[in-house]
Amino acid sequence: MPAEWEPHAATWLAWPHLASDWPGKLDTIRWVYTEILRKLVPGERVYLLVRNATEESLARRYLQRAGCPLRPIRFVHHPTNRSWTRDAGPIFLCRTGPAPRQAILQFHFNGWAKYPNWHQDRRIPQTAARLLRLPLFAATHRGRPFVLEGGAIDVNGRGTLITTEECLLHPRLQVRNPGLDRHDYETAFRDYLGIRNVIWLKAGIVGDDTHGHVDDLARFVNPRTLVMVREPNPKDPNHRRLEQNWERVPDLRLEDGSRPEVIALPMPSPLTFDGYRLPASYANFYIANAAVLVPTFNDPKDRTALGILSELFPDRPVVGIHAVDLVLGLGTLHCLTQQQPA
């Protein structure tokens, strides 16, 4: 599995339609999507999943009014339950050498082992494989479909993967693969993603509906460097959770046995809706060909986070995308996107 910063052929997105994901805000979210697409299309094609011709027409109207070029956008008709393409979309694999090839991997999506509306989303990789004429591999382990979301993992493209125990190893809450242990997961990562080394962090951030996805917590920015969020306020519920991850930093190792460089990203001030803490995190950025898109939250720490990431990505602009409304759906930029490597 290539790293996200490696060259893309395209980005996959699903046009937002489920009003209950963004109560009272769906129209606003469509405009946020147009801004995301405007920043993506200068550097790569976008495959935009729409449920039908009527929804395609609606999306076109929004994009045209926002001045977004339509030529780089391929509208793909596929009914979806929701819009979190990172978790249900195709995972692309590459084989280099004299006969380079690509394939699509299907981790079996089950609504984060929490929600019932996932059956249409689960078929997105099949649609992508037919459209691109690529072989499709359905992941299994111990004779059962292997369940995993793309947001639960991050890779450095050299054989190391990072994830959390909270998401994959919790014995009771949102159990994706009952009966599987750490060794089972590491075996599946090796067999399907070419992973030789797994970094296990403890837990994700407060408010994360997925119960510990790593893409709100820690991300590779190059083969040897991680950014990881930190909360210095001891009164914030995230403080102790995140410090438990930082306590593991001295023991982290890459695939060659060396230590990664780990750089702290701030956390924005708490955002709540109806008394619920939203999973706002600067770590949920997306690395595209033409820009790094970073969620921002009308917070003084927006500038700090953008500055840190700008230093780490000198080869492309780092662009803030207003995400106060977007995070109401319990995810932001990385959760919505899925890269297709070149």
For each residue, the residues with C-beta under 8 A, 3 or more apart:
1: 91 92 93 94 105 155 157 193 194 195
2: 6 92 94 155 157 341
3: 6 155 156 157 158 220 223
4: 154 220 286 287 339
5: 157 221 222 287 313
6: 2 3 157 341 342
7: 289 341 342
8: 11 43 44 288 289 339 340 341 342
9: 44 45 340 341 342
10: 44 45 46 47 74 339 340
11: 8 40 44 45 46 47 286 288 337 338 339 340
12: 46 47 49 85 89 90 128 337 338 339 340
13: 33 36 37 46 47 48 49 83 85 336 337 338
14: 48 49 50 80 82 83 84 85 89 124 336
15: 30 33 48 49 50 51 55 58 59 83
16: 21 22 26 29 30 33 83
17: 26 51 55 80 83
18: 21 81 82 83
19: 22 23 26
20: 23
21: 16 18 26 82 83 328 329 330
22: 16 19 25 26 28 29 325 326 328 329
23: 19 20 328
24:
25: 22 28 29 325 328
26: 16 17 19 21 22 29 30
27: 30 31
28: 22 25 31 32 325
29: 16 22 25 26 32 33 325 326 329
30: 15 16 26 27 33 34 59 62
31: 27 28 34 35 62 66
32: 28 29 35 36 321 322 323 325 326
33: 13 15 16 29 30 36 37 62
34: 30 31 37 38 62 63 65 66 68
35: 31 32 38 39 66 321 322
36: 13 32 33 39 40 293 321 333 336 337
37: 13 33 34 40 41 46 48 63 68 73
38: 34 35 41 66 67 68
39: 35 36 42 288 290 291 293 319 321
40: 11 36 37 43 44 46 288 290 291 293
41: 37 38 44 45 46 68 69 72 73
42: 39 290 291
43: 8 40 288 289 290 291
44: 8 9 10 11 40 41 72 288 289 290
45: 9 10 11 41 72 73 74
46: 10 11 12 13 37 40 41 72 73 74
47: 10 11 12 13 74 76 128 131 340
48: 13 14 15 37 59 73 74 75 76
49: 12 13 14 15 76 78 80 85 124 127
50: 14 15 55 56 59 75 76 77 78
51: 15 17 54 55 77 78 79 80
52: 55 56 77 79
53: 56 57 77
54: 51 57 58
55: 15 17 50 51 52 58 59
56: 50 52 53 59 60 75 77
57: 53 54 60 61
58: 15 54 55 61 62
59: 15 30 48 50 55 56 62 63 75
60: 56 57 63 64 70 75
61: 57 58 64 65
62: 30 31 33 34 58 59 65 66
63: 34 37 59 60 66 68 70 73
64: 60 61 67 68 70
65: 34 61 62
66: 31 34 35 38 62 63
67: 38 64
68: 34 37 38 41 63 64 73
69: 41 72 73
70: 60 63 64 73
71:
72: 41 44 45 46 69
73: 37 41 45 46 48 63 68 69 70
74: 10 45 46 47 48
75: 48 50 56 59 60
76: 47 48 49 50 127 128 131
77: 50 51 52 53 56
78: 49 50 51 120 123 124 127
79: 51 52 120
80: 14 17 49 51 83 88 120 121 124
81: 18 111 117 118 119 120 121
82: 14 18 21 88 117 121
83: 13 14 15 16 17 18 21 80 329 336
84: 14 87 88 121 151 331 335 336
85: 12 13 14 49 88 89 124 336 337 338
86: 89 149 150 151 215 331 334 335 336 337 338
87: 84 109 112 121 149 150 151 152 210 335
88: 80 82 84 85 109 118 121 122 124 149
89: 12 14 85 86 124 125 128 150 338
90: 12 104 105 106 124 125 128 129 338 340
91: 1 104 105 106 107 125 150 193 338
92: 1 2 102 103 104 105 339 340 341
93: 1 102 103 104 105 137 192 193 194
94: 1 2 100 101 102 341
95: 99 100 101 102 103
96: 100
97: 100
98:
99: 95
100: 94 95 96 97
101: 94 95
102: 92 93 94 95 134 341
103: 92 93 95 134 135 136 137
104: 90 91 92 93 125 128 129 132 134 135 136 137
105: 1 90 91 92 93 125 136 137 139 192 193
106: 90 91 125 126 136 137 138 139
107: 91 139 146 147 148 149 150
108: 122 138 139 145 146 147 148
109: 87 88 118 121 122 147 149
110: 113 118 122 147 176
111: 81 114 115 116 117 118 121
112: 87 115 149 174 176 209 210 211
113: 110 147 174 175 176
114: 111 174 209 211
115: 111 112 118
116: 111
117: 81 82 111
118: 81 88 109 110 111 115 121 122
119: 81 122 123
120: 78 79 80 81 123
121: 80 81 82 84 87 88 109 111 118 124
122: 88 108 109 110 118 119
123: 78 119 120 126 127
124: 14 49 78 80 85 88 89 90 121 127 128
125: 89 90 91 104 105 106 128 129 136
126: 106 123 129 130 136
127: 49 76 78 123 124 130 131
128: 12 47 76 89 90 104 124 125 131 132 134
129: 90 104 125 126 132 133 134 135 136
130: 126 127 133
131: 47 76 127 128
132: 104 128 129 340
133: 129 130
134: 102 103 104 128 129
135: 103 104 129
136: 103 104 105 106 125 126 129
137: 93 103 104 105 106 192
138: 106 108 145
139: 105 106 107 108 145 146 148 188 192
140: 143 144 145 146
141: 144 146 177 180 184 187 188
142: 179 180 184
143: 140
144: 140 141 177
145: 108 138 139 140
146: 107 108 139 140 141 177 188 192
147: 107 108 109 110 113 176 177
148: 107 108 139 152 153 168 176 177 188
149: 86 87 88 107 109 112 152 210 213
150: 86 87 89 91 107 153 338
151: 84 86 87 210 213 214 215 216 331 334 335
152: 87 148 149 163 164 167 168 210 212 213 214 215
153: 148 150 161 162 163 189 193 214
154: 4 161 162 163 214 215 218 219 220
155: 1 2 3 160 161 162 193 195 220
156: 3 159 160 220 222 223 224 254 255
157: 1 2 3 5 6 220 223
158: 3 223 254 255
159: 156 194 195 196 197 255
160: 155 156 195 196 197 198 199 220 254 255
161: 153 154 155 189 193 195 197 198 199
162: 153 154 155 198 199 201 214 218 220 226
163: 152 153 154 167 168 185 198 199 200 201 214
164: 152 167 168 200 201 202 203 204 212 213 214 217
165: 168 169 170 200 201 202 203 212
166: 169 170 202 203 204 211 212
167: 152 163 164 170 174 204 210 211 212 213 214
168: 148 152 163 164 165 176 177 185 212
169: 165 166 181 182 185
170: 165 166 167 173 174 175 211 212
171: 175
172: 175
173: 170 211
174: 112 113 114 167 170 210 211
175: 113 170 171 172 178
176: 110 112 113 147 148 168
177: 141 144 146 147 148 168 180 184 185
178: 175
179: 142
180: 141 142 177 184 185
181: 169 184 185
182: 169 185 186 200
183: 186 187
184: 141 142 177 180 181 187 188
185: 163 168 169 177 180 181 182 188 189 198
186: 182 183 189 190 195 198
187: 141 183 184 190 191
188: 139 141 146 148 184 185 191 192
189: 153 161 185 186 192 193 195 198
190: 186 187 193 194 195 196
191: 187 188
192: 93 105 137 139 146 188 189
193: 1 91 93 105 153 155 161 189 190
194: 1 93 159 190
195: 1 155 159 160 161 186 189 190 198
196: 159 160 190 255
197: 159 160 161 253 254 255
198: 160 161 162 163 185 186 189 195
199: 160 161 162 163 252 253
200: 163 164 165 182
201: 162 163 164 165 214 217 218 245 248
202: 164 165 166 241 244 245 248
203: 164 165 166 212 241 244 245
204: 164 166 167 208 210 211 212 213 214 216 217 241
205: 208 216 217 229 238 241 242 267 279 281
206: 237 238 241 277 279
207: 276 277 278 279 280 330
208: 204 205 211 212 213 216 279 330
209: 112 114 279 330 331
210: 87 112 149 151 152 167 174 204 213
211: 112 114 166 167 170 173 174 204 208
212: 152 164 165 166 167 168 170 203 204 208 217
213: 149 151 152 164 167 204 208 210 216 217 335
214: 151 152 153 154 162 163 164 167 201 204 217 218 219
215: 86 151 152 154 219 283 284 334 335
216: 151 204 205 208 213 229 279 281 283 284
217: 164 201 204 205 212 213 214 228 229 242 245 281 283
218: 154 162 201 214 226 227 228 229 245 283
219: 154 214 215 226 227 228 283 285
220: 3 4 154 155 156 157 160 162 223 225 226
221: 5 225 226 227 263 287 309 312 313
222: 5 156 225 312
223: 3 156 157 158 220 254
224: 156 254 258 260 261
225: 220 221 222 260 261 262 263 312
226: 162 218 219 220 221 252 260 261 262 263
227: 218 219 221 262 263 264 265 283 308 309 312
228: 217 218 219 242 245 246 249 262 263 264 265 283
229: 205 216 217 218 242 264 265 266 267 281 282 283
230: 242 243 246 264 265 266 267
231: 236 238 239 242 267
232: 239
233: 236 239
234: 239 240
235: 239
236: 231 233 239 267 270
237: 206 240 241 277
238: 205 206 231 241 242 267
239: 231 232 233 234 235 236 242 243
240: 234 237 243 244
241: 202 203 204 205 206 237 238 244 245
242: 205 217 228 229 230 231 238 239 245 246 267
243: 230 239 240 246 247
244: 202 203 240 241 247 248
245: 201 202 203 217 218 228 241 242 248 249
246: 228 230 242 243 249
247: 243 244
248: 201 202 244 245 251 252
249: 228 245 246 252 262
250: 259
251: 248
252: 199 226 248 249 259 260 262
253: 197 199 257 258 259 260
254: 156 158 160 197 223 224 257 258 259 260
255: 156 158 159 160 196 197
256:
257: 253 254
258: 224 253 254
259: 250 252 253 254
260: 224 225 226 252 253 254
261: 224 225 226
262: 225 226 227 228 249 252
263: 221 225 226 227 228 308 312
264: 227 228 229 230
265: 227 228 229 230 282 283 305 308 309
266: 229 230 282 301 304 305
267: 205 229 230 231 236 238 242 280 281 282 301
268: 271 280 281 282 297 299 301 302 305
269: 297 299 301
270: 236 277 280
271: 268 277 278 280 297 324 327
272: 275 276 277 278
273: 276 278 328
274:
275: 272
276: 207 272 273
277: 206 207 237 270 271 272
278: 207 271 272 273 327 328 330
279: 205 206 207 208 209 216 327 330 331
280: 207 267 268 270 271 295 297 323 327 332
281: 205 216 217 229 267 268 284 295 332
282: 229 265 266 267 268 285 294 295 301 302 305 309
283: 215 216 217 218 219 227 228 229 265 334
284: 215 216 281 295 331 332 333 334 335
285: 219 282 292 293 294 295 309 333 334
286: 4 11 292 293 333 334 336 337
287: 4 5 221 292 313 316 339
288: 8 11 39 40 43 44 291 292 293 316 337 339
289: 7 8 43 44 316
290: 39 40 42 43 44 316 317
291: 39 40 42 43 288 316 317 318 319
292: 285 286 287 288 309 313 316 317 318 319
293: 36 39 40 285 286 288 319 321 333
294: 282 285 305 306 309 318 319 320 321 333
295: 280 281 282 284 285 320 321 323 326 327 332 333
296: 299 302 305 306 320 321 322 323
297: 268 269 271 280 302 323 324 327
298: 302 322 324
299: 268 269 296 302
300: 303 304
301: 266 267 268 269 282 304 305
302: 268 282 296 297 298 299 305 306 320
303: 300 306 307
304: 266 300 301 307 308
305: 265 266 268 282 294 296 301 302 308 309
306: 294 296 302 303 309 310 318 320
307: 303 304 310 311
308: 227 263 265 304 305 311 312
309: 221 227 265 282 285 292 294 305 306 312 313 318
310: 306 307 313 314 317 318
311: 307 308 314
312: 221 222 225 227 263 308 309
313: 5 221 287 292 309 310 316 318
314: 310 311
315:
316: 287 288 289 290 291 292 313
317: 290 291 292 310
318: 291 292 294 306 309 310 313
319: 39 291 292 293 294
320: 294 295 296 302 306
321: 32 35 36 39 293 294 295 296 326 332 333
322: 32 35 296 298 325 326
323: 32 280 295 296 297 326 327 332 333
324: 271 297 298 327 328
325: 22 25 28 29 32 322 328
326: 22 29 32 295 321 322 323 329 331 332 333
327: 271 278 279 280 295 297 323 324 330 331 332
328: 21 22 23 25 273 278 324 325
329: 21 22 29 83 326
330: 21 207 208 209 278 279 327
331: 84 86 151 209 279 284 326 327 334 335 336
332: 280 281 284 295 321 323 326 327 335 336
333: 36 284 285 286 293 294 295 321 323 326 336 337
334: 86 151 215 283 284 285 286 331 337
335: 84 86 87 151 213 215 284 331 332
336: 13 14 36 83 84 85 86 286 331 332 333
337: 11 12 13 36 85 86 286 288 333 334
338: 11 12 13 85 86 89 90 91 150
339: 4 8 10 11 12 92 287 288
340: 8 9 10 11 12 47 90 92 132
341: 2 6 7 8 9 92 94 102
342: 6 7 8 9
